[in-house]
Amino acid sequence: MAGPTRVLLVDDDPSLADLMANQLGDLRDSFSIRVETDPNDALEVVEAGEIDCVVSDHHMPQMTGLELLRYVREMDADLPFILFTARGSEEIASEAVSEGVTDYFRKRRGPEQWRVLANRIENVSARYRAEEAVQRRESALRRLARTVIDSVSTPVEELLELGRETLEVEYAALVSDSEGGVEILVESVDGSLTFDTADGMILSDDIGDLTVDGGGIVAVTADSEADSEAGFSSYIGTPVYVGDRRYGTLCFCDRGDRTEFTGWERAFVELLGDWLGHELTGEWARDQGEAVSAARNRTTRAREALAEGDEATLRAELDAIEELLDRGPPSSTPVSIELS
């Protein structure tokens, strides 16, 4: 997902850590910097999975930078880790490389060191996020393929969860487009929200203009830092059709700091919507087949009523047959809907 580069600075000296944060922040507006002076607290941040790069001093009393690196590698073998230290040595550098350090950087005098460090953070973080994005896409496509292949009684909730986890957003829903207004048929939430979605998705006042592409995708993000208590700051949705009738919208929302939805994310959401529409159309077709079978049975009873001169029964059977054959695609669906 698009967003700031999340950097974790670890140094037991608060003044030095703040100096690093200020220098790097001045050089890169795209950096979201978190400072930790306790390596154990730093490990909790890494474990939460909200970091794109760790920059750590080596000489710390509670835990050395190398020891911190070992723990980080147990959690994430690929997370960029830069050892940035003033009192380094060839021995430390060699051991850091063997432990899987991404970069080893000796502190120097002057502003040039901050520019070099900022460049290295930017480069390794971009590579890490790109590789992570590829892995997430491959995982999502594998999960979707398994769902398509084994699509016997697949709850819509599972499809929403797949999209929510792939896009890394906190909310997903299948919404009906009925004349009576918007109705949320099925929803999936990661955690809890500070507002009610019973009457539909609440979007932040700071959200940008609607952007609709050729596939019918609607994607919006907040123009500035939005109030997470007031509503979602990003939204992407795609229409779902049953037959040739607009059935509803498959949408995903978040309150994070996302600045855009990528082309791949748009394509993935459209793919989910197309597949959901295909499955619902198949379900409707099966219902139509059952309706035709029921109509045939009523035709037999209608003929019997005609032969017996039972006009009332004949009219009732003909009305029932007409209702069965005039069924169109559904305009709404129960929350317990399953794709089969």
Number of C-alpha atoms within 10 A of each C-alpha: 17 11 13 16 21 18 23 23 24 29 27 21 13 14 11 14 19 16 11 20 20 12 15 22 15 12 14 15 10 14 20 17 18 17 19 20 20 17 23 14 13 21 17 11 15 20 13 8 11 12 19 24 26 24 24 28 28 24 16 17 10 13 15 15 25 22 15 21 25 16 14 22 17 9 14 13 14 16 23 26 27 24 25 22 19 14 11 17 11 8 8 16 18 12 13 23 13 9 14 18 22 19 18 19 18 15 16 11 8 8 9 10 15 18 15 12 20 17 15 16 25 19 12 19 22 16 13 17 18 13 13 14 15 12 12 16 17 13 14 18 15 12 14 19 12 11 16 14 9 11 15 11 11 16 16 21 20 13 22 23 20 21 24 23 15 20 24 17 21 20 25 28 26 29 24 23 18 13 7 7 9 16 18 20 18 20 19 20 17 14 7 9 15 9 13 11 14 11 10 13 22 16 21 19 14 18 19 15 12 13 12 14 10 6 11 13 21 18 23 23 28 24 14 12 14 21 15 17 11 15 23 28 28 27 26 26 24 25 23 27 20 23 17 9 13 17 24 25 22 27 25 28 27 23 24 19 18 20 18 17 17 13 8 10 17 19 14 18 23 21 14 19 24 18 17 21 22 17 19 24 20 16 17 18 16 12 14 18 13 13 18 15 13 15 20 13 13 19 17 12 16 21 14 14 17 15 11 11 11 13 13 10 16 21 14 12 21 16 12 15 20 11 12 17 14 10 12 13 20 14 14 15 17 8 14 10 15 18 16 13
